[in-house]
Amino acid sequence: MKTILYITLWIPNLGTATYFLLFLIYYAVMPILSLSQLTFMSEMTEDSSQRAQLAGVNQIGGACAGIFASLFTVYLFKALGQDHASTYFYAALIYDILSFIFLVIFYFSVYERPYDESTILSEKKESIPLGKAIRKTVLSVFWNFFSTIRLKSYRYYLGMYLSEQMFRSLLCTINTYFVIFVLLLSPTSVSVSTSVGFVFGILFLLFYVWLTAKTNSPFTYIMGSITTIIVSIGMLFLALTKPDHLSFLFIVLTIAMNFGKTGVVNSAQFIFTFIPDIDEMVTGKRREGQYCGVNQTLDVLFSTLETIVIGVILSSTGFVEKAKIQSSQTVTALLILYVGVPIVCAILGIIIAHFFKLTVNNHKVLLKEISRLRNHGKMADVDDETREVVEMLTGFNYEECWGNNSMRELGARNDHSQEGPTTT
């Protein structure tokens, strides 16, 4: 459906109402595909090194797709002209076909590791009126959303993820404005720095895949955030002093910024693969889909708010679209947004990462305890180290874990009617 719907978005002269309906259907279908992008890593393996590699390959795929899309679009514009609607349609058609081919390859490449069927989250089958069923479904959606926030490690993860997501999205949104109106460089500098940054980003990613697997993901996150702060200060220096060889220095700092951004993204993706394991310790079930859904919802929400806020700020400073020169108030606002806000977000992420104790060793302790309980071990036999790790990662008392809580079902507490281990 995604393949069919995407190309219809680029058919010219369909009318506003038709485009609106097609966009609505398309974005209703897209989450079905994008959910697997975050869940497959934890579903394929429990080994932290393999998850680090999968997270890295996931990023490399996205980077390569970005480079190809950018270069291929430029080629089509030169060959067919950028003022013709048919050019965009042909570009979308080729991109759509390639996307479908890679989706088929993805489908036949991934697999699900052996799992205990008792970990499947299933609803109790009962005959209830339609109205009550709809009400229960709606309540369950909200319950699943808020229940994920109760997990301590997920709250830490969200803080780190939203911090890096906000400053990365912000830099991407206003990068062109910053280069043209603050640094007073040409648009060519934007395209060159972006292309070079993509290439170096892939090389940096290979380093971070190794580093994350050998150390701990919070360490990688902190390294990337510190790099972001240093580079942002460098950008401030360029904006205030306008030194010689400004264009070259900007490209160098852009490459360095990609080193920082690659680190925080790789760390966040790697951390997410552990969240379903921690949740399983609390619920006795696997809920990768719920956490991925919350991630995507918050991502869209914060991205939308960020776009609105940026628009309001620039409008209030007198920003003029398509103008060659902006007012001093607009230039100052762009400088603060491009330099100050990322520094604040990076510092916030560093503080959260410092308190986040999800390490590879702690994850191994957690998996060992989950395996013991799956094999009908008694919760009363837990050792002190394991108890401490479980409580530190989940935010629950040990006795409240393994299904002895209301996390997995609306209004349920100690509800063992669902299939699953609840040993005491």
C-alpha positions as CSV (number, residue, x, y, z in Angstrom):
1,M,0.0,0.0,0.0
2,K,2.8,2.4,0.8
3,T,4.3,2.0,-2.7
4,I,1.0,2.7,-4.4
5,L,0.0,5.6,-2.1
6,Y,3.4,7.4,-2.3
7,I,3.4,7.8,-6.1
8,T,-0.2,9.1,-6.0
9,L,1.0,12.1,-3.9
10,W,3.1,13.3,-6.9
11,I,0.4,13.1,-9.6
12,P,-0.2,16.7,-10.7
13,N,-3.5,18.6,-10.8
14,L,-5.6,16.3,-8.5
15,G,-7.0,19.1,-6.3
16,T,-6.5,20.1,-2.7
17,A,-9.2,17.8,-1.3
18,T,-7.8,14.8,-3.1
19,Y,-4.2,15.5,-2.0
20,F,-5.4,15.9,1.6
21,L,-7.1,12.6,1.5
22,L,-4.1,10.8,0.0
23,F,-1.8,12.3,2.5
24,L,-4.1,11.3,5.3
25,I,-4.2,7.7,4.1
26,Y,-0.5,7.6,3.4
27,Y,0.5,8.8,6.9
28,A,-1.9,6.3,8.4
29,V,-0.2,3.5,6.6
30,M,3.4,4.6,7.1
31,P,3.6,3.7,10.8
32,I,3.0,0.1,10.0
33,L,6.4,0.1,8.2
34,S,8.3,2.4,10.4
35,L,7.4,0.5,13.6
36,S,9.7,-2.3,12.5
37,Q,12.7,0.0,12.1
38,L,13.0,0.4,15.9
39,T,11.7,-3.0,17.0
40,F,13.6,-5.4,14.8
41,M,17.0,-4.9,16.6
42,S,15.7,-6.2,19.9
43,E,13.5,-8.9,18.3
44,M,16.5,-10.3,16.3
45,T,19.0,-10.8,19.1
46,E,19.7,-10.3,22.8
47,D,23.4,-9.9,22.3
48,S,24.4,-6.2,22.9
49,S,27.3,-6.3,20.4
50,Q,25.0,-7.5,17.6
51,R,22.4,-4.9,18.5
52,A,25.0,-2.2,18.3
53,Q,25.9,-3.5,14.8
54,L,22.3,-3.5,13.7
55,A,21.7,0.0,15.1
56,G,24.8,1.1,13.1
57,V,23.7,-0.6,9.9
58,N,20.3,1.1,10.3
59,Q,21.9,4.5,10.5
60,I,24.2,3.7,7.5
61,G,21.2,2.8,5.4
62,G,19.5,6.0,6.2
63,A,22.7,8.0,5.5
64,C,23.2,6.3,2.1
65,A,19.6,6.8,1.2
66,G,20.0,10.5,2.0
67,I,23.1,10.9,-0.1
68,F,21.5,9.0,-3.1
69,A,18.3,11.0,-2.9
70,S,20.2,14.3,-2.8
71,L,22.5,13.5,-5.7
72,F,19.9,11.8,-7.8
73,T,17.4,14.6,-7.4
74,V,20.1,17.1,-8.6
75,Y,20.8,15.0,-11.6
76,L,17.2,14.8,-12.6
77,F,16.7,18.6,-12.2
78,K,19.6,19.1,-14.6
79,A,18.4,16.5,-17.0
80,L,14.7,17.3,-17.0
81,G,14.4,20.7,-15.5
82,Q,13.2,21.7,-12.0
83,D,10.3,23.8,-13.2
84,H,8.3,20.8,-14.6
85,A,5.9,18.8,-12.5
86,S,6.7,15.7,-14.4
87,T,10.3,15.9,-13.1
88,Y,9.1,15.5,-9.5
89,F,6.8,12.7,-10.6
90,Y,9.6,10.7,-12.3
91,A,11.8,11.3,-9.3
92,A,9.1,10.0,-6.9
93,L,8.4,7.0,-9.2
94,I,12.1,5.9,-9.3
95,Y,12.5,6.5,-5.5
96,D,9.3,4.5,-4.9
97,I,10.4,1.5,-6.9
98,L,13.8,1.5,-5.2
99,S,12.1,1.7,-1.8
100,F,9.9,-1.2,-2.6
101,I,12.9,-3.3,-3.7
102,F,14.7,-2.5,-0.5
103,L,11.6,-3.3,1.6
104,V,11.4,-6.7,0.0
105,I,15.1,-7.3,0.8
106,F,14.5,-6.1,4.3
107,Y,11.5,-8.5,4.7
108,F,13.6,-11.5,3.6
109,S,16.7,-10.5,5.6
110,V,15.3,-10.0,9.1
111,Y,14.2,-12.7,11.4
112,E,12.8,-13.1,14.9
113,R,14.9,-14.9,17.4
114,P,13.3,-17.8,19.3
115,Y,11.0,-16.6,22.1
116,D,8.9,-17.8,24.9
117,E,5.2,-17.8,23.8
118,S,4.2,-16.7,27.3
119,T,5.8,-13.3,26.6
120,I,3.2,-12.5,23.9
121,L,0.9,-9.7,25.0
122,S,-2.6,-10.9,24.2
123,E,-6.1,-9.7,25.1
124,K,-8.6,-11.8,26.9
125,K,-11.2,-13.0,24.4
126,E,-14.7,-12.1,25.5
127,S,-18.0,-11.1,23.9
128,I,-18.8,-7.5,24.7
129,P,-21.1,-4.8,23.0
130,L,-19.5,-2.7,20.2
131,G,-19.7,0.5,22.1
132,K,-17.9,-1.0,25.1
133,A,-15.3,-2.6,22.9
134,I,-14.6,0.8,21.2
135,R,-14.3,2.5,24.6
136,K,-12.1,-0.2,25.9
137,T,-9.8,0.1,22.9
138,V,-9.5,3.8,23.2
139,L,-8.7,3.6,26.9
140,S,-6.2,0.8,26.2
141,V,-4.4,3.1,23.7
142,F,-4.0,5.8,26.3
143,W,-3.1,3.3,29.0
144,N,-0.4,1.8,27.0
145,F,0.9,5.3,26.2
146,F,1.1,6.4,29.9
147,S,2.2,3.0,31.2
148,T,5.4,3.1,29.2
149,I,6.3,6.4,30.9
150,R,6.2,4.6,34.3
151,L,9.4,2.7,33.3
152,K,12.3,4.5,34.8
153,S,14.8,3.7,32.1
154,Y,12.4,4.7,29.4
155,R,11.9,8.1,31.0
156,Y,15.7,8.6,31.0
157,Y,15.8,7.4,27.4
158,L,13.1,9.8,26.4
159,G,15.0,12.7,28.0
160,M,18.1,11.8,26.1
161,Y,16.3,11.1,22.8
162,L,14.2,14.2,22.8
163,S,17.2,16.4,23.7
164,E,19.2,15.1,20.7
165,Q,16.2,15.0,18.4
166,M,15.3,18.6,19.1
167,F,18.8,20.1,18.5
168,R,19.4,17.9,15.4
169,S,16.0,18.9,14.0
170,L,16.6,22.5,14.8
171,L,20.0,22.6,13.1
172,C,18.6,20.9,10.0
173,T,15.6,23.3,9.8
174,I,17.5,26.6,10.0
175,N,20.9,25.5,8.6
176,T,20.4,27.3,5.3
177,Y,19.2,30.5,7.0
178,F,22.2,30.5,9.4
179,V,24.7,30.0,6.5
180,I,23.2,32.7,4.3
181,F,22.0,35.4,6.7
182,V,24.4,35.0,9.7
183,L,27.7,33.7,8.1
184,L,26.9,35.6,4.8
185,L,28.0,32.6,2.8
186,S,26.5,31.4,-0.5
187,P,24.0,28.6,-0.8
188,T,26.8,26.5,-2.4
189,S,28.4,26.3,1.0
190,V,25.2,24.6,2.3
191,S,25.2,21.9,-0.3
192,V,29.0,21.2,-0.1
193,S,29.0,21.0,3.7
194,T,25.9,18.7,3.6
195,S,27.4,16.4,1.1
196,V,30.8,16.2,2.8
197,G,29.1,15.8,6.2
198,F,27.1,12.8,4.9
199,V,30.3,11.0,3.7
200,F,32.2,11.6,7.0
201,G,29.1,10.7,9.0
202,I,29.2,7.1,7.6
203,L,32.9,6.8,8.7
204,F,32.1,8.3,12.1
205,L,29.3,5.8,12.5
206,L,31.6,2.8,12.0
207,F,33.7,4.2,14.8
208,Y,30.7,4.6,17.1
209,V,29.4,1.1,16.4
210,W,32.7,-0.2,17.7
211,L,32.8,2.2,20.6
212,T,29.2,1.6,21.8
213,A,29.7,-2.2,21.7
214,K,32.9,-1.9,23.7
215,T,31.8,0.7,26.3
216,N,28.3,1.8,27.3
217,S,25.8,3.8,25.2
218,P,25.5,6.7,27.8
219,F,29.3,7.2,27.4
220,T,28.9,7.4,23.6
221,Y,26.0,9.9,24.1
222,I,28.0,12.1,26.4
223,M,31.0,12.1,23.9
224,G,28.7,13.1,21.1
225,S,27.0,15.8,23.2
226,I,30.3,17.3,24.3
227,T,31.4,17.5,20.7
228,T,28.2,19.3,19.8
229,I,28.8,21.9,22.5
230,I,32.4,22.5,21.4
231,V,31.4,22.8,17.7
232,S,28.5,25.1,18.6
233,I,31.0,27.4,20.4
234,G,33.1,27.3,17.2
235,M,30.1,28.3,15.1
236,L,29.6,31.2,17.4
237,F,33.2,32.3,16.9
238,L,32.7,32.1,13.1
239,A,29.5,34.2,13.3
240,L,31.0,36.9,15.5
241,T,34.5,37.2,13.9
242,K,34.0,36.2,10.2
243,P,37.7,35.1,9.9
244,D,39.5,34.4,6.6
245,H,38.7,31.1,4.9
246,L,35.2,31.2,6.5
247,S,33.7,28.8,4.1
248,F,36.4,26.2,4.6
249,L,36.2,26.6,8.4
250,F,32.4,26.2,8.3
251,I,32.8,22.9,6.4
252,V,35.3,21.6,8.9
253,L,33.0,22.5,11.8
254,T,30.1,20.8,10.0
255,I,32.1,17.6,9.7
256,A,32.9,17.9,13.4
257,M,29.2,18.5,14.2
258,N,28.4,15.3,12.3
259,F,30.8,13.4,14.6
260,G,28.7,14.7,17.5
261,K,25.3,14.1,16.0
262,T,26.3,10.6,14.8
263,G,27.3,9.7,18.4
264,V,24.1,10.8,20.1
265,V,21.9,9.1,17.4
266,N,23.8,5.8,17.6
267,S,23.6,5.9,21.3
268,A,19.9,6.6,21.4
269,Q,19.1,3.8,18.9
270,F,21.2,1.4,20.8
271,I,19.6,2.2,24.2
272,F,16.1,1.8,22.7
273,T,16.9,-1.9,21.9
274,F,17.3,-2.5,25.7
275,I,14.0,-0.9,26.8
276,P,11.7,-3.9,25.8
277,D,14.0,-6.1,27.9
278,I,13.5,-3.9,31.0
279,D,9.8,-3.7,30.4
280,E,9.7,-7.5,30.2
281,M,11.1,-7.6,33.7
282,V,8.2,-5.5,34.8
283,T,5.3,-7.0,32.8
284,G,6.5,-10.5,31.8
285,K,5.6,-9.6,28.3
286,R,7.3,-8.2,25.1
287,R,6.0,-4.7,24.2
288,E,8.4,-3.4,21.5
289,G,5.5,-2.1,19.5
290,Q,4.0,0.0,22.3
291,Y,7.3,1.8,23.0
292,C,8.0,2.4,19.3
293,G,4.5,3.9,18.9
294,V,5.1,6.3,21.8
295,N,8.5,7.2,20.3
296,Q,6.9,8.1,16.9
297,T,4.0,10.0,18.5
298,L,6.3,12.1,20.6
299,D,8.7,12.6,17.7
300,V,5.9,14.0,15.5
301,L,4.5,16.1,18.3
302,F,7.8,17.7,19.2
303,S,8.8,18.2,15.6
304,T,5.5,20.0,14.9
305,L,5.9,22.2,18.0
306,E,9.5,23.0,17.1
307,T,8.5,24.1,13.6
308,I,5.7,26.3,14.9
309,V,7.9,27.9,17.5
310,I,10.7,28.6,15.0
311,G,8.2,30.2,12.7
312,V,6.7,32.4,15.4
313,I,10.2,33.5,16.6
314,L,11.4,34.4,13.2
315,S,8.2,36.2,12.3
316,S,8.3,38.2,15.5
317,T,11.8,39.4,14.6
318,G,10.7,40.6,11.2
319,F,12.0,37.7,9.0
320,V,11.3,38.4,5.3
321,E,10.9,35.3,3.0
322,K,13.2,35.4,-0.1
323,A,15.0,38.6,1.1
324,K,18.7,38.8,0.6
325,I,19.4,40.5,3.9
326,Q,17.6,40.1,7.2
327,S,17.2,42.5,10.1
328,S,19.7,42.5,13.0
329,Q,17.0,41.1,15.3
330,T,16.4,38.1,12.9
331,V,20.2,37.5,12.6
332,T,20.5,37.5,16.4
333,A,17.5,35.1,16.8
334,L,19.0,32.7,14.2
335,L,22.4,32.8,16.0
336,I,20.7,32.0,19.3
337,L,18.6,29.2,17.8
338,Y,21.6,27.7,15.9
339,V,24.2,27.9,18.7
340,G,22.5,28.5,22.1
341,V,19.6,26.1,21.9
342,P,21.7,23.1,20.8
343,I,24.1,23.8,23.7
344,V,21.3,23.8,26.2
345,C,19.8,20.6,24.8
346,A,23.2,18.9,24.8
347,I,23.9,19.8,28.4
348,L,20.4,18.5,29.4
349,G,21.2,15.3,27.6
350,I,24.5,14.9,29.3
351,I,23.0,15.4,32.7
352,I,20.3,12.7,32.0
353,A,22.9,10.3,30.6
354,H,25.1,10.8,33.7
355,F,22.2,9.4,35.9
356,F,21.3,6.6,33.4
357,K,22.8,3.4,34.6
358,L,21.9,1.1,31.7
359,T,25.2,-0.5,31.0
360,V,26.1,-3.7,29.0
361,N,26.9,-5.5,32.3
362,N,23.6,-4.4,34.0
363,H,21.8,-5.6,30.9
364,K,23.4,-9.0,31.2
365,V,22.3,-9.2,34.8
366,L,18.7,-8.3,33.8
367,L,18.6,-10.9,31.0
368,K,19.9,-13.6,33.3
369,E,17.1,-12.8,35.8
370,I,14.4,-12.8,33.1
371,S,15.7,-16.2,31.9
372,R,15.6,-17.5,35.5
373,L,12.0,-16.4,36.0
374,R,10.9,-17.7,32.6
375,N,12.1,-21.1,33.7
376,H,9.9,-21.0,36.7
377,G,12.4,-19.6,39.1
378,K,11.0,-18.1,42.3
379,M,11.2,-14.3,42.9
380,A,12.0,-15.0,46.5
381,D,15.4,-16.5,45.5
382,V,16.7,-13.4,43.9
383,D,20.2,-12.3,45.0
384,D,21.0,-8.8,46.3
385,E,23.0,-7.6,43.2
386,T,20.2,-8.6,40.8
387,R,17.5,-7.0,43.0
388,E,19.5,-3.8,43.0
389,V,20.0,-3.8,39.2
390,V,16.3,-4.6,38.5
391,E,15.0,-1.9,40.8
392,M,17.6,0.7,39.5
393,L,16.6,0.1,35.8
394,T,12.8,-0.4,36.2
395,G,12.0,2.1,39.0
396,F,9.8,-0.6,40.6
397,N,10.3,-2.6,43.8
398,Y,11.5,-6.1,42.8
399,E,8.3,-7.6,44.3
400,E,6.2,-5.5,42.0
401,C,7.9,-6.8,38.9
402,W,7.2,-9.8,36.6
403,G,3.5,-9.0,36.2
404,N,2.7,-8.0,39.8
405,N,1.6,-4.5,38.7
406,S,-0.9,-2.8,36.4
407,M,1.5,-2.0,33.6
408,R,0.3,-4.3,30.9
409,E,-3.5,-4.1,31.2
410,L,-6.0,-1.3,32.0
411,G,-7.0,-1.5,35.6
412,A,-5.3,-4.8,36.2
413,R,-3.1,-5.5,39.2
414,N,-1.9,-9.0,40.0
415,D,-4.1,-10.1,37.1
416,H,-2.7,-13.5,36.2
417,S,-5.5,-14.5,33.9
418,Q,-3.3,-13.7,30.9
419,E,-0.8,-16.4,30.1
420,G,2.6,-15.7,31.5
421,P,5.0,-16.3,34.4
422,T,4.2,-14.6,37.7
423,T,6.3,-16.4,40.2
424,T,6.5,-15.4,43.8
